[in-house]
């Protein structure tokens, strides 16, 4: 089990203010700092330390693919050898049209897939073309696959904590 350093009140306040995303302004760290009453450099430094320690996973953009015109969003699922899944997943995840890629356990006999790669496109045909590129990359390592298309957007959120009232 991985242990992480304890977070203090300032870390907790930064997390509480940013857990729904950084403000969409030219200086997001400055906006966070102003909200909690500290310097922007402190916010950047603390967030980097939490990232380095694994307390937060990433700082990045989460696009709304529908708003960007990508109406066909398909999770491609692949049955690959468990001994190869990590190496193959890194290759698939590096493709510029794969937004995220990960490994999940199989649930045989009904669910043989262990490698998942999200692909976005303007049409389902475009998504199938991109899945074909993944299939060519995987070659014979892909024993079977499918593409599961999204029918609605699910709210993507992680753990939520409340800001401490104490300082």
C-alpha positions as CSV (number, residue, x, y, z in Angstrom):
1,X,0.0,0.0,0.0
2,X,1.3,3.4,-1.0
3,X,1.5,6.0,1.8
4,X,1.2,9.7,1.0
5,X,2.3,12.6,3.1
6,X,-0.5,14.3,5.2
7,X,-2.1,17.3,3.7
8,X,-2.2,20.5,5.7
9,X,-5.0,23.1,5.8
10,X,-3.5,25.1,2.9
11,X,-3.3,22.0,0.7
12,X,-6.9,21.1,1.6
13,X,-8.1,24.7,0.7
14,X,-6.3,24.5,-2.6
15,X,-7.8,21.1,-3.4
16,X,-11.3,22.3,-2.4
17,X,-11.1,25.3,-4.7
18,X,-9.6,23.4,-7.7
19,X,-11.3,20.0,-7.5
20,X,-13.9,21.1,-10.0
21,X,-11.2,22.6,-12.3
22,X,-8.9,25.6,-12.4
23,X,-10.7,28.8,-13.2
24,X,-10.9,29.6,-17.0
25,X,-9.0,32.9,-16.8
26,X,-5.6,34.0,-18.0
27,X,-4.0,33.5,-14.6
28,X,-5.8,30.5,-12.9
29,X,-3.2,30.1,-10.1
30,X,-3.6,33.8,-9.3
31,X,-7.4,33.4,-9.2
32,X,-7.1,30.5,-6.8
33,X,-4.6,32.4,-4.7
34,X,-6.8,35.4,-4.5
35,X,-9.8,33.2,-3.4
36,X,-7.9,31.6,-0.5
37,X,-5.7,34.5,0.4
38,X,-2.2,33.4,-0.5
39,X,0.4,34.1,-3.2
40,X,0.0,32.5,-6.7
41,X,3.6,31.1,-6.5
42,X,2.6,29.3,-3.3
43,X,-0.4,27.7,-5.1
44,X,1.8,26.5,-8.0
45,X,4.4,25.2,-5.6
46,X,1.9,23.4,-3.4
47,X,0.1,21.9,-6.4
48,X,3.4,20.6,-7.9
49,X,4.4,19.0,-4.6
50,X,1.0,17.3,-4.3
51,X,1.3,16.1,-7.9
52,X,4.9,14.8,-7.3
53,X,3.7,13.1,-4.1
54,X,0.8,11.4,-5.9
55,X,-1.8,13.3,-3.8
56,X,-3.3,14.6,-7.1
57,X,-3.0,12.7,-10.3
58,X,-2.7,15.4,-12.9
59,X,-3.3,19.0,-13.8
60,X,-4.7,19.1,-17.3
61,X,-7.5,20.0,-19.6
62,X,-10.7,17.8,-19.8
63,X,-12.3,18.8,-23.1
64,X,-16.0,18.4,-23.8
65,X,-15.7,16.5,-27.1
66,X,-19.4,17.1,-27.9
67,X,-18.9,20.8,-27.7
68,X,-15.8,20.5,-30.0
69,X,-18.0,18.8,-32.6
70,X,-17.0,15.2,-32.0
71,X,-20.3,13.5,-31.8
72,X,-19.1,10.0,-32.1
73,X,-17.2,8.8,-29.0
74,X,-16.3,5.2,-28.8
75,X,-14.5,3.2,-26.2
76,X,-12.5,0.6,-28.1
77,X,-12.1,-2.6,-26.0
78,X,-9.4,-5.2,-26.8
79,X,-8.6,-8.7,-25.7
80,X,-4.8,-8.9,-25.5
81,X,-2.4,-11.2,-23.6
82,X,-2.2,-10.1,-20.0
83,X,1.6,-10.3,-20.2
84,X,1.6,-7.7,-23.0
85,X,-1.2,-5.4,-21.9
86,X,1.1,-2.8,-20.2
87,X,3.5,-2.4,-23.2
88,X,0.7,-2.5,-25.7
89,X,-1.3,0.0,-23.7
90,X,1.6,2.5,-23.7
91,X,1.7,2.2,-27.5
92,X,-2.0,2.7,-28.0
93,X,-2.1,5.5,-25.4
94,X,0.6,7.4,-27.3
95,X,-1.6,7.6,-30.4
96,X,-2.7,11.2,-31.0
97,X,-6.3,10.2,-31.4
98,X,-6.6,8.2,-28.2
99,X,-7.7,10.5,-25.3
100,X,-7.2,7.9,-22.6
101,X,-6.1,4.2,-22.4
102,X,-6.1,1.8,-19.5
103,X,-6.2,-1.8,-18.4
104,X,-9.1,-3.3,-16.6
105,X,-9.8,-6.9,-15.3
106,X,-11.7,-9.3,-17.6
107,X,-15.0,-10.9,-16.5
108,X,-15.1,-14.1,-18.4
109,X,-16.9,-15.6,-20.0
110,X,-19.0,-12.5,-20.7
111,X,-16.3,-9.9,-20.9
112,X,-13.0,-10.9,-22.4
113,X,-11.5,-7.4,-22.8
114,X,-8.7,-6.0,-20.7
115,X,-7.4,-3.0,-22.7
116,X,-9.6,0.1,-23.2
117,X,-8.8,3.1,-25.5
118,X,-11.2,6.0,-25.9
119,X,-11.4,7.4,-29.4
120,X,-13.3,10.5,-30.5
121,X,-14.5,11.4,-34.0
122,X,-17.1,13.4,-36.0
123,X,-18.7,10.2,-37.2
124,X,-18.9,6.6,-36.2
125,X,-17.1,5.7,-39.4
126,X,-14.2,8.0,-38.3
127,X,-14.1,6.2,-34.9
128,X,-14.1,2.8,-36.7
129,X,-11.2,4.0,-38.9
130,X,-9.2,5.0,-35.8
131,X,-10.0,1.6,-34.2
132,X,-8.7,0.0,-37.3
133,X,-5.4,1.8,-36.8
134,X,-5.2,0.5,-33.3
135,X,-6.0,-3.0,-34.7
136,X,-3.1,-2.7,-37.2
137,X,-0.8,-1.5,-34.4
138,X,-1.7,-4.4,-32.1
139,X,-1.6,-6.9,-34.9
140,X,-2.0,-10.5,-33.9
141,X,-1.8,-9.5,-30.2
142,X,-5.5,-8.3,-30.6
143,X,-7.5,-11.5,-30.3
144,X,-10.8,-9.7,-30.4
145,X,-12.2,-6.2,-30.0
146,X,-15.3,-4.1,-30.1
147,X,-16.2,-0.4,-30.1
148,X,-18.8,0.8,-27.6
149,X,-20.3,4.2,-28.4
150,X,-21.4,6.8,-25.9
151,X,-25.0,7.8,-25.8
152,X,-24.7,10.6,-23.3
153,X,-22.1,12.5,-21.3
154,X,-21.5,11.4,-17.8
155,X,-20.3,13.8,-15.2
156,X,-16.6,13.2,-14.7
157,X,-15.6,13.9,-11.1
158,X,-13.1,12.6,-8.7
159,X,-12.9,12.6,-4.9
160,X,-14.3,15.8,-3.4
161,X,-13.2,17.3,-0.1
162,X,-14.6,20.3,1.8
163,X,-12.4,23.2,2.7
164,X,-11.5,23.4,6.4
165,X,-13.0,26.2,8.3
166,X,-9.9,26.4,10.4
167,X,-6.7,28.3,9.4
